[in-house]
Amino acid sequence: MNEKGLVTAAEKLFAEADKNKDGRLDEKELIEALNKFLAPPPGGPPPGGGRFGPPGGPPAAPPGGQPGAPKPAEKERSQEGR
């Protein structure tokens, strides 16, 4: 799609959403347009609530903090060598 095609599509979506034809989208019109445009797939949202990422949220950090962070015993050993 080129820029002209994108602008044409956006103008069409705006015209459909502007129910009172005042050239602006009020809160209700915007919410209705977004719900229509970003509607869940047929049959409802996927398992896990339809959020981005894996079902149940992101994996928990391992003991000791962030992934790749040294474990407490490794921290102690590295400080002893100073």
C-alpha positions as CSV (number, residue, x, y, z in Angstrom):
1,M,0.0,0.0,0.0
2,N,1.3,3.4,-0.8
3,E,0.8,6.7,1.0
4,K,-2.2,7.7,-1.1
5,G,-3.9,4.4,-0.5
6,L,-3.3,4.7,3.3
7,V,-4.6,8.2,3.4
8,T,-7.7,7.2,1.4
9,A,-8.4,4.3,3.8
10,A,-7.9,6.5,6.9
11,E,-10.3,9.1,5.5
12,K,-12.9,6.4,4.9
13,L,-12.6,5.0,8.4
14,F,-12.8,8.5,9.8
15,A,-15.9,9.3,7.8
16,E,-17.6,6.1,9.0
17,A,-16.7,6.9,12.7
18,D,-17.8,10.5,12.5
19,K,-21.5,9.7,13.1
20,N,-22.6,13.3,13.6
21,K,-20.5,14.6,10.6
22,D,-19.0,17.5,12.5
23,G,-15.4,16.7,11.3
24,R,-14.3,15.6,14.7
25,L,-14.4,12.3,16.7
26,D,-15.8,12.7,20.2
27,E,-14.9,10.2,22.9
28,K,-17.9,8.0,22.1
29,E,-17.3,7.9,18.4
30,L,-13.6,7.2,18.9
31,I,-14.3,4.3,21.3
32,E,-16.9,2.8,18.9
33,A,-14.5,3.1,16.0
34,L,-11.6,1.5,17.9
35,N,-13.8,-1.3,19.2
36,K,-15.0,-2.0,15.6
37,F,-11.5,-1.7,14.2
38,L,-9.7,-3.7,16.9
39,A,-12.5,-6.2,17.6
40,P,-11.5,-9.6,19.0
41,P,-11.5,-12.4,16.5
42,P,-14.7,-14.4,15.9
43,G,-15.4,-16.7,18.8
44,G,-13.9,-14.3,21.4
45,P,-10.5,-13.6,22.6
46,P,-7.9,-16.3,22.8
47,P,-7.2,-18.2,26.1
48,G,-5.3,-15.9,28.5
49,G,-7.5,-12.9,28.1
50,G,-6.4,-11.7,24.6
51,R,-3.4,-9.8,25.9
52,F,-0.1,-9.6,24.1
53,G,2.5,-12.1,25.2
54,P,2.2,-15.7,26.4
55,P,-0.9,-16.8,28.3
56,G,-0.7,-15.9,32.0
57,G,1.8,-13.1,31.4
58,P,5.5,-13.0,31.0
59,P,7.6,-15.7,32.6
60,A,8.8,-15.0,36.2
61,A,12.4,-14.0,36.7
62,P,14.6,-16.7,38.0
63,P,15.8,-16.7,41.7
64,G,18.4,-13.9,42.0
65,G,16.7,-11.3,39.9
66,Q,16.6,-10.7,36.2
67,P,17.4,-13.4,33.6
68,G,21.2,-13.6,33.2
69,A,21.9,-11.9,36.6
70,P,24.4,-13.7,38.8
71,K,22.9,-15.9,41.5
72,P,23.6,-14.8,45.1
73,A,26.4,-17.3,45.6
74,E,28.1,-16.0,42.4
75,K,27.9,-12.4,43.7
76,E,29.6,-13.4,46.9
77,R,32.4,-15.2,45.1
78,S,33.0,-12.3,42.7
79,Q,33.2,-9.8,45.7
80,E,35.6,-12.1,47.6
81,G,38.1,-11.9,44.7
82,R,38.4,-8.1,45.0
